[in-house]
């Protein structure tokens, strides 16, 4: 079942539900191992693995999965009998990661089937068994260029932030914190926003100095369009936008010089090939140039708690890179490290901000912003000694001449 849709969850509906009850009826009667469930109505077959056949839920399930039988977009169904709680399901999710990413859960309670994804839950059919089915896709498919472009395009407006909404001041502060992190930028500098999203980090950097030349790229044409509009609105006149991926960045193109300042915020966790991504990043910085890199911190208290309790997570949370790994990779490519710190306080701040925005109309937003500013300042002063207390990290480097 090959699909290039940006929402791999939705792509499972027509195919998985066509044979999901059949897979369960066939597989729950087996003592162990796996079966090949036949396709029906023109739907390709899928591999169904009986989860409880593996004695250690934290061990890999790869030995039960013959990946050569799958097309790139075909789903893997991991069937866990009974009524396992979310923490146990999270262990099964981890057992097939990183080759497979769980995109949907189907809970059968003996009379109905309920489907749960990152976007919500709904009753989708009848059932005769009691079990939970983890529907997974190859991680390479979920993070493929086509899926990434479509996902980013469809989410572009929501990721831009909306002035006047609760939390918008915090949204802009975080972008400015990263933009300012490398220190003063010289006049007339060339600046590259390496994976720009809605463009705010690069725009905040360009606004610091006169004569800045801002280049921004993103896989999503819609994101690049929005970035151009935001740059013009903010008075950044010398702007160029292109589409592309960090593993093969469109800036600098052949015969173009590298950049004085390169900033990449919230990008590396989306990369399916982090080494190639760091190669692309390194090529974009000129000798004597500045580099700032930031992303989510998968080992923060909050993210660790989410991984333990939530079986369904965005793929980038599971793919989050340890800043030590990124630092080591960039130092091996000739960069000189300067400083590392966190800038987004972890749990319960994000949850509290969400409740404040949805139920109290943002009345506590100024307090949460003050707390995050204070926490980021303290974290920087202590050189990341408080690392687990932050959901995001940022580092600055320079490239020797």
Buried (B, 14 or more C-beta within 10 A) or exposed (E): BEBBBBBBBBBBBEBBBBBBBBBBEBBBEEEEEBBEBEBEEEBBBBBBBBBBBBEEBEEBBEEBBEEEEBEEBBBBBBBBBEEBEBEBBBBBBBBBBEBBBBBBBBBBEEEEBBBBBEEEEEEBEEBEBBBBBBBBBBBBBBBBBEBBBBBBBBBBEEBBBEEEEBBBBBBBBBBBBBBBBBEEBEEEBBBBBBBBBBBBBBBBBBBBBEEBBBBBBBBBBBBBBBBBEBBEEBEBEBBBBBBBBBBEBBBBEEEEEBBBBBBBBBBBBBBBBBEBBBBBBBBBBBEEBBBBBBBBBBBBBBBBEBBEEBBBBBBBBBBBBBBEEBBEBBEEBEBEBBBBBBBBBBBEBBEBBEEBBEEEEBEBBEEBBEBBBEBBEBBBEEEBEBBBBBBBBBBBBBBEE
